[in-house]
């Protein structure tokens, strides 16, 4: 995220699911294959003004990567 100033990237723990499949359709149970699915998560924190928030979200939408899911959560402070 070199193009977005004030962006902080933090890697979260990787989830890994391992499963085993018997290779042959018959008796041979010793012949197995193992597969795994890894889910990697990253937290991106962007400190910005409310007026520029739409611009930064459009940047993320334009540079979308296939197979990547994006969830957005907003947190803001008001002046008293």
Secondary structure as the mmCIF struct_conf table of DSSP 4:
data_model
#
loop_
_struct_conf.conf_type_id
_struct_conf.id
_struct_conf.beg_label_comp_id
_struct_conf.beg_label_asym_id
_struct_conf.beg_label_seq_id
_struct_conf.end_label_comp_id
_struct_conf.end_label_asym_id
_struct_conf.end_label_seq_id
TURN_TY1_P TURN_TY1_P1 UNK A 2 UNK A 3
BEND BEND1 UNK A 4 UNK A 4
TURN_TY1_P TURN_TY1_P2 UNK A 5 UNK A 6
STRN STRN1 UNK A 7 UNK A 11
HELX_LH_PP_P HELX_LH_PP_P1 UNK A 12 UNK A 14
STRN STRN2 UNK A 15 UNK A 22
BEND BEND2 UNK A 23 UNK A 27
TURN_TY1_P TURN_TY1_P3 UNK A 29 UNK A 30
STRN STRN3 UNK A 32 UNK A 39
STRN STRN4 UNK A 42 UNK A 46
HELX_RH_AL_P HELX_RH_AL_P1 UNK A 50 UNK A 62
TURN_TY1_P TURN_TY1_P4 UNK A 63 UNK A 63
TURN_TY1_P TURN_TY1_P5 UNK A 66 UNK A 67
#
